[in-house]
Amino acid sequence: MNWLLLCRLLGLVGMLVGASMVFSLPWAFPVFGEAVEFESAGFWGICGAIACSLVSGSLLYLAGRKEHGTILRKEALAVVGLSWIYSGVLGCLPFLFSGSMVSPDVPMTVPDALFESISGFTTTGASVLRELEDPKLIPRCVLFWRSFTHCLGGMGIIVLFVAILSHLGAGGKALMRREVPGPTSEAVRPRVRESAIVMWTIYVAFTLVLALILWLEGMSVFDAFCHSFGSMATGGFSTHNASVGYFNSSLIEFTIAVFMVAAGTNFSLYFLSLKNMRSHDFSWKSMVAPLRNDIEFRTYLLILSGAIIFLTYNLINNHIYDTLPDALRYAGFQAVSIMTTTGYGTGDFDTWNESSKMLLLLLMFVGGCAGSTAGGIKVIRVVLFAKIIWLEIEKSFRPNVVRPLRIGTTNIEQGIRNDVTVYFSLVLVIFIFSSLLLTAIEPNTEWQTNKPEKLIDCTSAVVATLNNIGPGVGELGPTENYADFTLTGKVILTILMLLGRLELFAILVLFVPSFWKNY
């Protein structure tokens, strides 16, 4: 392991995170945000966090400033994994330095702040905060930083890092490969830095357009930006206790749902669409061709449409909503929010019937497309896994027939086939082990000795954090949070958020002793 190179790159990441906190400072002033008066605690708390980030980043950079070696596989894994942990630690400082509160008279502890920060960067959207609307408990500028961590983590800290730095060369490709999710993700342009710039440009453009639309639809500038960050990053942090349901606007819900679907789509398809449009004199057909021809995108929309129809029927049939428009409105928004792993809520889906809640839990596992900001297993892996199972079933009665694994007309390499199988297996093992561990360590008194309910809540918490959703079912529904979990429970769930965002391996290798040796 090249430790000096690791220090230099981590130092740059630390300075990048510290510099990004500057965007939160103006919201401490009444003229810029919703603050009634100058939020001195929030302002100086963020300033202190900026100073700590820049100082620690500078020290790390100075330690390795003379090392310009090649970023190999091990260094890439270490940089990506440690960068997210380091960013999470720095990101929790504004909460601690500003004296933010979980609820009245309950200050945030270090594990609480770290949970909130990692949840933001990994775009999970799980929270320990009980009261978001009281500036005395959490200043507006800190609340903005909380949402802005979604913006940084959505497309990825390392992707932004690669886009800014021009000297990484081939090492940038190694970093991008570990950062961009999905088994078949490729750079949309031959040069990896150009790919990173293109992806971040599209991402920022979508975010700004959504913020403008939400403002025109009646949100304040503060709310519009925060919900735009949460929607395009598929994060789900809101500025209100009732989430998007606070606005009670079908127009706002529809707008956010459309952009959540867009955020759950492979961003390289947008680049290809723009490229086709420019080369064919702005032809509509050429622009939609990459989306229409992509099997993952078509499957993504098919699963989403089927889920909305099923939920709408269930809500009407069980008399949860009396009219078809209402049932379609709430079912559609919640299905999109859960499958894209955003986690916004417009109603309490924990009051829905059991089959509806079970479908939402299954959608949590599926997630969005590879190369999107969504979490979950990813639609392309589900498609590949289904094809692998089908081929194995056929092989059981036709052992001599050899059929290649294909997506459309493309043959899938054996290595990708193995990766998909291993990934599904690892997710299952981690899910089972974490559910058992969390159920064992959480005291029954927190669930009033109702063990079946405790089992559901702990299992739901694992699903929601491992797949970067945020809200679960039961005591972790859209109107609840994670504040009641023990210190150990919050640590486990924090690790699960990192595992889910970095698709397991970049975090798991950090716990392997031989990974850190030089042979």
C-alpha positions as CSV (number, residue, x, y, z in Angstrom):
1,M,0.0,0.0,0.0
2,N,1.4,3.4,-1.0
3,W,0.6,5.3,2.2
4,L,2.0,8.7,1.0
5,L,-0.1,8.6,-2.1
6,L,-3.1,7.7,0.0
7,C,-2.5,10.7,2.3
8,R,-2.1,13.1,-0.6
9,L,-5.4,12.0,-2.2
10,L,-7.3,11.9,1.1
11,G,-6.0,15.4,1.9
12,L,-7.4,16.7,-1.4
13,V,-10.8,15.1,-0.6
14,G,-10.8,16.7,2.9
15,M,-10.1,20.2,1.4
16,L,-12.8,19.7,-1.2
17,V,-15.4,18.8,1.5
18,G,-14.3,21.8,3.6
19,A,-14.6,24.2,0.7
20,S,-18.1,22.8,-0.1
21,M,-19.3,23.8,3.3
22,V,-19.0,27.5,2.3
23,F,-22.2,27.2,0.3
24,S,-24.1,26.7,3.6
25,L,-22.9,29.9,5.3
26,P,-25.2,32.4,3.5
27,W,-28.3,30.6,4.8
28,A,-27.4,31.7,8.4
29,F,-28.4,35.3,7.4
30,P,-32.0,36.4,7.3
31,V,-31.6,38.0,3.9
32,F,-30.6,34.7,2.3
33,G,-32.6,32.0,4.0
34,E,-35.6,31.4,6.2
35,A,-33.7,32.4,9.3
36,V,-35.6,35.0,11.3
37,E,-32.3,36.4,12.8
38,F,-28.6,35.7,12.3
39,E,-27.8,32.1,13.3
40,S,-24.6,32.7,15.1
41,A,-24.3,29.1,16.4
42,G,-24.9,27.6,13.0
43,F,-22.6,30.1,11.2
44,W,-19.7,29.7,13.6
45,G,-20.2,26.0,13.8
46,I,-19.9,25.6,10.1
47,C,-16.8,28.0,10.1
48,G,-15.2,25.7,12.7
49,A,-16.0,22.7,10.6
50,I,-14.5,24.4,7.5
51,A,-11.3,25.2,9.5
52,C,-11.0,21.6,10.7
53,S,-11.5,20.2,7.3
54,L,-9.0,22.5,5.6
55,V,-6.4,21.9,8.3
56,S,-6.7,18.2,8.4
57,G,-6.8,18.0,4.6
58,S,-3.8,20.2,4.3
59,L,-1.8,18.1,6.8
60,L,-2.6,14.9,4.9
61,Y,-1.7,16.5,1.6
62,L,1.6,17.9,2.9
63,A,2.5,14.5,4.2
64,G,2.2,12.9,0.8
65,R,2.8,15.9,-1.5
66,K,6.0,14.5,-3.0
67,E,4.4,11.2,-3.9
68,H,3.0,11.0,-7.5
69,G,2.9,7.2,-8.0
70,T,0.3,5.3,-10.0
71,I,-3.1,4.6,-8.5
72,L,-3.3,0.9,-8.6
73,R,-6.3,-1.4,-7.7
74,K,-5.5,-1.5,-4.0
75,E,-4.9,2.3,-3.7
76,A,-8.1,2.9,-5.6
77,L,-10.2,0.8,-3.2
78,A,-8.5,2.3,-0.2
79,V,-9.0,5.9,-1.4
80,V,-12.7,5.4,-2.3
81,G,-13.5,3.6,1.0
82,L,-11.5,5.9,3.2
83,S,-12.7,9.0,1.4
84,W,-16.3,8.3,2.2
85,I,-15.5,7.6,5.8
86,Y,-13.3,10.7,6.1
87,S,-16.0,12.8,4.4
88,G,-18.6,11.5,6.8
89,V,-16.4,12.4,9.8
90,L,-15.9,15.9,8.5
91,G,-19.5,16.3,7.5
92,C,-20.7,15.6,11.1
93,L,-18.7,18.5,12.5
94,P,-21.3,21.2,11.6
95,F,-23.9,19.3,13.6
96,L,-21.6,19.0,16.7
97,F,-20.1,22.5,16.6
98,S,-23.5,24.3,16.1
99,G,-25.0,22.5,19.1
100,S,-27.8,20.9,17.0
101,M,-30.4,18.9,18.9
102,V,-32.1,15.6,18.2
103,S,-35.1,16.8,20.0
104,P,-35.7,19.5,22.8
105,D,-33.1,19.1,25.5
106,V,-31.5,16.1,23.7
107,P,-28.2,17.2,22.1
108,M,-26.7,15.3,19.2
109,T,-24.0,12.9,20.2
110,V,-21.0,12.0,18.0
111,P,-22.7,8.7,16.8
112,D,-25.9,10.7,16.1
113,A,-24.0,13.3,14.0
114,L,-21.9,10.7,12.2
115,F,-25.1,8.7,11.4
116,E,-26.7,11.9,10.0
117,S,-23.6,12.8,8.0
118,I,-23.0,9.4,6.5
119,S,-26.7,9.1,5.8
120,G,-26.5,12.4,3.8
121,F,-23.3,11.5,1.9
122,T,-24.5,8.0,1.0
123,T,-27.9,9.5,0.0
124,T,-29.7,7.1,2.4
125,G,-31.9,9.8,4.0
126,A,-32.2,8.0,7.3
127,S,-32.3,10.5,10.2
128,V,-32.1,10.7,14.0
129,L,-33.6,14.2,14.1
130,R,-37.1,14.4,15.5
131,E,-37.8,18.1,14.9
132,L,-36.6,19.8,11.7
133,E,-38.7,22.9,11.7
134,D,-37.4,24.6,14.9
135,P,-34.2,26.7,14.1
136,K,-33.3,26.7,17.8
137,L,-32.8,22.9,17.6
138,I,-31.1,22.8,14.2
139,P,-30.1,26.1,12.4
140,R,-31.3,26.6,8.8
141,C,-27.7,26.8,7.6
142,V,-26.9,23.4,9.1
143,L,-30.1,22.0,7.7
144,F,-28.9,23.2,4.3
145,W,-25.6,21.5,4.8
146,R,-27.5,18.3,5.7
147,S,-29.2,18.4,2.3
148,F,-26.1,19.5,0.5
149,T,-24.3,16.4,1.6
150,H,-26.9,14.6,-0.7
151,C,-25.7,16.8,-3.6
152,L,-22.1,15.9,-3.0
153,G,-22.8,12.2,-2.5
154,G,-25.4,11.7,-5.2
155,M,-23.1,11.6,-8.2
156,G,-20.2,10.8,-5.9
157,I,-17.4,12.6,-4.1
158,I,-14.8,10.7,-6.1
159,V,-16.4,11.5,-9.4
160,L,-16.3,15.2,-8.5
161,F,-12.8,14.7,-7.3
162,V,-11.8,13.2,-10.7
163,A,-13.6,15.9,-12.6
164,I,-11.7,18.7,-10.8
165,L,-8.2,17.1,-10.9
166,S,-6.5,16.8,-14.3
167,H,-3.3,15.0,-13.2
168,L,-4.8,11.7,-12.1
169,G,-4.5,10.1,-15.5
170,A,-5.1,6.3,-15.6
171,G,-5.6,6.5,-11.8
172,G,-8.8,8.4,-12.3
173,K,-10.2,5.4,-14.2
174,A,-9.4,3.1,-11.3
175,L,-11.2,5.5,-8.9
176,M,-14.2,5.9,-11.2
177,R,-14.6,2.2,-11.5
178,R,-14.9,1.8,-7.8
179,E,-17.2,4.8,-7.4
180,V,-19.9,4.5,-10.2
181,P,-22.3,1.8,-9.2
182,G,-23.3,-1.1,-11.4
183,P,-21.7,-4.2,-13.1
184,T,-21.6,-2.7,-16.6
185,S,-20.8,0.9,-15.9
186,E,-18.5,2.4,-18.4
187,A,-17.2,5.9,-19.0
188,V,-19.4,7.7,-21.5
189,R,-16.3,9.2,-23.1
190,P,-12.8,7.7,-23.7
191,R,-11.1,10.0,-21.3
192,V,-12.3,9.4,-17.7
193,R,-11.9,13.0,-16.6
194,E,-14.2,14.1,-19.4
195,S,-16.7,11.4,-18.4
196,A,-16.7,12.7,-14.8
197,I,-17.2,16.3,-16.0
198,V,-20.1,15.3,-18.3
199,M,-21.8,13.3,-15.6
200,W,-21.5,16.1,-13.0
201,T,-22.6,18.7,-15.5
202,I,-25.8,16.7,-16.4
203,Y,-26.4,16.1,-12.7
204,V,-26.0,19.8,-11.7
205,A,-28.2,20.9,-14.6
206,F,-31.0,18.6,-13.5
207,T,-30.7,19.8,-9.9
208,L,-30.8,23.5,-10.8
209,V,-33.8,23.0,-13.2
210,L,-35.7,21.1,-10.6
211,A,-35.0,23.8,-7.9
212,L,-36.2,26.5,-10.3
213,I,-39.4,24.5,-11.1
214,L,-40.1,23.9,-7.4
215,W,-39.7,27.5,-6.6
216,L,-42.1,28.5,-9.4
217,E,-44.6,26.0,-8.0
218,G,-44.6,27.7,-4.6
219,M,-41.7,26.4,-2.5
220,S,-39.3,28.9,-0.9
221,V,-35.8,29.1,-2.4
222,F,-34.5,27.3,0.7
223,D,-37.0,24.4,0.4
224,A,-36.6,24.3,-3.4
225,F,-32.8,23.8,-3.2
226,C,-33.0,21.3,-0.4
227,H,-35.6,19.1,-2.0
228,S,-33.9,19.4,-5.4
229,F,-30.7,18.0,-3.8
230,G,-32.7,15.2,-2.1
231,S,-34.6,14.3,-5.3
232,M,-31.7,14.2,-7.8
233,A,-29.4,12.5,-5.4
234,T,-32.2,10.1,-4.5
235,G,-31.5,10.9,-0.9
236,G,-34.7,12.0,0.7
237,F,-33.7,14.5,3.4
238,S,-36.5,17.1,3.8
239,T,-36.7,20.4,5.6
240,H,-40.1,19.4,7.2
241,N,-41.2,16.7,9.5
242,A,-43.9,15.6,7.1
243,S,-41.4,15.4,4.2
244,V,-42.9,16.3,0.8
245,G,-46.4,15.7,2.3
246,Y,-46.0,19.0,4.1
247,F,-46.7,21.0,0.9
248,N,-49.9,19.0,0.1
249,S,-49.5,19.8,-3.6
250,S,-50.1,17.2,-6.3
251,L,-48.2,19.4,-8.7
252,I,-45.1,19.4,-6.5
253,E,-45.3,15.7,-5.9
254,F,-45.6,15.0,-9.7
255,T,-42.6,17.2,-10.5
256,I,-40.4,15.6,-7.8
257,A,-41.6,12.1,-9.0
258,V,-40.6,12.8,-12.6
259,F,-37.1,14.0,-11.5
260,M,-36.7,11.0,-9.2
261,V,-37.4,8.7,-12.1
262,A,-34.8,10.7,-14.1
263,A,-32.3,10.4,-11.2
264,G,-32.8,6.6,-11.1
265,T,-31.8,6.3,-14.8
266,N,-28.3,5.6,-16.0
267,F,-26.7,9.1,-16.6
268,S,-24.6,7.9,-19.5
269,L,-27.9,7.5,-21.5
270,Y,-28.5,11.2,-21.2
271,F,-25.1,12.0,-22.6
272,L,-25.7,9.6,-25.5
273,S,-29.1,11.1,-26.1
274,L,-27.6,14.6,-26.3
275,K,-24.9,13.4,-28.5
276,N,-27.4,11.8,-30.9
277,M,-29.6,14.9,-30.9
278,R,-26.7,17.1,-31.9
279,S,-25.5,14.8,-34.6
280,H,-29.0,14.4,-36.1
281,D,-30.1,18.0,-36.2
282,F,-32.1,17.8,-32.9
283,S,-34.2,14.9,-34.0
284,W,-36.6,13.7,-31.2
285,K,-36.3,10.1,-32.3
286,S,-32.5,10.1,-32.2
287,M,-32.6,11.7,-28.8
288,V,-34.8,9.0,-27.2
289,A,-33.1,6.1,-29.0
290,P,-30.5,5.3,-26.3
291,L,-33.3,5.2,-23.7
292,R,-35.6,3.2,-25.8
293,N,-33.0,0.6,-26.8
294,D,-31.6,0.1,-23.3
295,I,-33.0,-3.1,-21.7
296,E,-32.2,-1.9,-18.2
297,F,-34.2,1.3,-18.7
298,R,-37.1,-0.5,-20.2
299,T,-37.2,-3.0,-17.3
300,Y,-36.9,-0.2,-14.8
301,L,-40.0,1.5,-16.2
302,L,-41.8,-1.8,-16.5
303,I,-41.2,-2.7,-12.8
304,L,-42.2,0.8,-11.7
305,S,-45.4,0.8,-13.8
306,G,-46.3,-2.7,-12.5
307,A,-45.7,-1.6,-8.9
308,I,-47.8,1.6,-9.3
309,I,-50.7,-0.4,-10.8
310,F,-50.5,-3.1,-8.0
311,L,-50.4,-0.5,-5.2
312,T,-53.2,1.6,-6.7
313,Y,-55.5,-1.4,-6.9
314,N,-54.6,-2.5,-3.4
315,L,-55.2,1.0,-1.9
316,I,-58.6,1.2,-3.6
317,N,-59.6,-2.4,-2.9
318,N,-58.7,-2.0,0.8
319,H,-60.5,1.3,1.1
320,I,-57.4,3.2,2.2
321,Y,-58.2,5.9,-0.4
322,D,-61.7,6.3,-1.7
323,T,-61.0,7.7,-5.2
324,L,-58.8,6.5,-8.0
325,P,-57.0,9.8,-8.4
326,D,-56.0,9.8,-4.7
327,A,-54.9,6.2,-4.8
328,L,-52.9,6.7,-8.0
329,R,-51.3,9.9,-6.6
330,Y,-50.1,8.3,-3.4
331,A,-49.2,5.0,-4.8
332,G,-47.3,6.5,-7.8
333,F,-45.2,8.9,-5.6
334,Q,-44.4,6.2,-3.0
335,A,-43.5,3.6,-5.6
336,V,-41.1,6.0,-7.4
337,S,-39.7,7.3,-4.1
338,I,-39.0,3.8,-2.8
339,M,-37.7,2.1,-6.0
340,T,-35.3,5.0,-6.7
341,T,-34.3,4.7,-3.0
342,T,-35.1,8.4,-2.4
343,G,-37.4,7.8,0.6
344,Y,-39.6,10.9,0.4
345,G,-43.1,10.5,1.8
346,T,-46.4,12.1,1.1
347,G,-48.4,9.8,3.5
348,D,-47.8,7.1,6.1
349,F,-47.5,4.0,4.0
350,D,-47.1,2.0,7.2
351,T,-50.9,2.2,7.5
352,W,-51.3,0.5,4.2
353,N,-52.2,-3.2,3.9
354,E,-49.5,-5.9,4.3
355,S,-49.1,-6.8,0.6
356,S,-48.5,-3.2,-0.3
357,K,-45.8,-2.9,2.4
358,M,-44.2,-6.1,1.2
359,L,-44.1,-4.8,-2.4
360,L,-42.4,-1.6,-1.1
361,L,-39.8,-3.8,0.7
362,L,-39.1,-5.7,-2.5
363,L,-38.7,-2.5,-4.4
364,M,-36.1,-1.4,-1.9
365,F,-33.9,-4.3,-2.9
366,V,-34.3,-3.7,-6.6
367,G,-33.3,0.0,-6.7
368,G,-32.6,2.1,-9.8
369,C,-30.3,1.7,-12.8
370,A,-26.5,1.2,-12.9
371,G,-24.8,4.6,-13.3
372,S,-27.6,6.5,-11.6
373,T,-27.7,8.1,-8.2
374,A,-30.1,5.4,-6.9
375,G,-29.1,2.7,-4.5
376,G,-30.3,-0.9,-4.2
377,I,-29.0,-4.0,-6.1
378,K,-29.7,-2.2,-9.5
379,V,-32.1,-3.3,-12.2
380,I,-29.4,-4.6,-14.5
381,R,-28.2,-7.1,-11.8
382,V,-31.8,-8.2,-11.4
383,V,-32.1,-8.8,-15.1
384,L,-28.8,-10.6,-15.3
385,F,-29.6,-12.7,-12.2
386,A,-33.0,-13.7,-13.7
387,K,-31.2,-14.8,-16.9
388,I,-28.6,-16.7,-15.0
389,I,-31.3,-18.6,-13.1
390,W,-33.1,-19.4,-16.3
391,L,-30.0,-20.7,-18.0
392,E,-29.2,-22.9,-15.0
393,I,-32.8,-24.3,-15.0
394,E,-32.4,-25.2,-18.7
395,K,-29.0,-26.7,-18.1
396,S,-30.6,-29.1,-15.5
397,F,-32.5,-30.9,-18.2
398,R,-30.2,-30.0,-21.2
399,P,-26.7,-30.4,-19.8
400,N,-25.0,-30.5,-23.2
401,V,-26.6,-27.2,-24.5
402,V,-24.3,-24.2,-24.1
403,R,-26.0,-20.9,-24.3
404,P,-24.2,-17.5,-23.8
405,L,-25.6,-15.0,-21.3
406,R,-26.8,-12.0,-23.3
407,I,-28.3,-8.6,-22.8
408,G,-30.0,-7.8,-26.1
409,T,-27.4,-8.7,-28.7
410,T,-24.4,-8.3,-26.3
411,N,-22.7,-11.3,-24.9
412,I,-21.9,-11.0,-21.2
413,E,-18.5,-12.1,-20.0
414,Q,-18.2,-15.0,-17.5
415,G,-16.5,-12.6,-15.1
416,I,-19.6,-10.3,-14.9
417,R,-21.8,-13.4,-14.5
418,N,-19.7,-14.4,-11.5
419,D,-19.7,-10.9,-10.1
420,V,-23.5,-10.7,-10.2
421,T,-23.9,-14.1,-8.5
422,V,-21.3,-13.2,-5.8
423,Y,-23.0,-9.8,-5.3
424,F,-26.4,-11.3,-4.7
425,S,-24.9,-13.8,-2.3
426,L,-23.1,-11.2,-0.3
427,V,-26.1,-9.0,-0.1
428,L,-28.1,-11.9,1.2
429,V,-25.4,-12.9,3.8
430,I,-25.0,-9.3,5.0
431,F,-28.8,-8.8,5.2
432,I,-29.3,-12.0,7.3
433,F,-26.3,-11.5,9.6
434,S,-27.0,-7.8,10.2
435,S,-30.7,-8.5,10.9
436,L,-29.8,-11.1,13.4
437,L,-27.2,-9.0,15.1
438,L,-29.4,-5.9,15.3
439,T,-32.3,-7.9,16.7
440,A,-30.0,-9.4,19.3
441,I,-28.4,-6.2,20.6
442,E,-31.5,-3.9,20.6
443,P,-33.2,-4.1,24.0
444,N,-36.8,-5.3,24.1
445,T,-37.8,-2.4,26.3
446,E,-37.5,-0.1,23.3
447,W,-40.2,-2.1,21.6
448,Q,-42.3,-2.6,24.8
449,T,-41.3,-6.3,24.7
450,N,-43.2,-6.9,21.5
451,K,-40.7,-9.2,19.9
452,P,-42.5,-9.8,16.5
453,E,-42.7,-6.0,16.0
454,K,-39.0,-5.7,17.0
455,L,-38.0,-8.3,14.5
456,I,-39.9,-6.4,11.7
457,D,-38.4,-3.1,12.7
458,C,-34.8,-4.3,12.9
459,T,-35.1,-6.2,9.6
460,S,-36.7,-3.2,8.0
461,A,-33.8,-1.0,9.3
462,V,-31.2,-3.2,7.7
463,V,-33.1,-3.3,4.4
464,A,-33.5,0.5,4.4
465,T,-29.9,1.3,5.2
466,L,-28.2,-1.4,3.2
467,N,-30.1,-0.3,0.1
468,N,-29.8,3.5,0.9
469,I,-33.6,4.1,1.2
470,G,-34.0,5.8,4.6
471,P,-37.5,5.1,5.9
472,G,-38.6,1.5,6.5
473,V,-41.8,0.1,7.9
474,G,-43.2,-0.2,11.4
475,E,-41.4,2.1,13.9
476,L,-39.2,3.3,11.0
477,G,-42.0,4.4,8.7
478,P,-42.0,7.7,6.9
479,T,-43.3,9.6,10.0
480,E,-40.6,8.1,12.3
481,N,-36.8,8.0,12.5
482,Y,-33.8,6.1,13.9
483,A,-33.3,8.1,17.2
484,D,-34.3,5.2,19.5
485,F,-31.7,2.8,18.3
486,T,-28.8,2.1,20.7
487,L,-25.2,3.4,20.1
488,T,-24.1,0.0,18.8
489,G,-27.2,-0.2,16.6
490,K,-26.5,3.1,15.0
491,V,-22.9,2.1,14.3
492,I,-24.0,-1.1,12.5
493,L,-26.6,0.9,10.4
494,T,-24.0,3.5,9.6
495,I,-21.6,0.8,8.3
496,L,-24.5,-0.7,6.3
497,M,-25.1,2.7,4.6
498,L,-21.5,2.8,3.5
499,L,-21.6,-0.8,2.3
500,G,-24.7,-0.1,0.2
501,R,-23.5,3.1,-1.3
502,L,-20.1,1.7,-2.4
503,E,-21.5,-1.7,-3.3
504,L,-19.8,-3.7,-0.6
505,F,-16.2,-4.3,-1.7
506,A,-14.7,-0.9,-1.2
507,I,-15.7,-1.1,2.5
508,L,-15.3,-4.8,3.1
509,V,-11.6,-4.8,2.0
510,L,-10.8,-2.3,4.7
511,F,-11.4,-5.0,7.3
512,V,-9.0,-7.5,5.6
513,P,-5.5,-7.3,7.3
514,S,-3.7,-8.5,4.2
515,F,-5.2,-5.7,2.1
516,W,-2.9,-3.2,3.9
517,K,0.3,-5.2,3.4
518,N,2.8,-4.5,0.6
519,Y,2.9,-7.9,-1.0
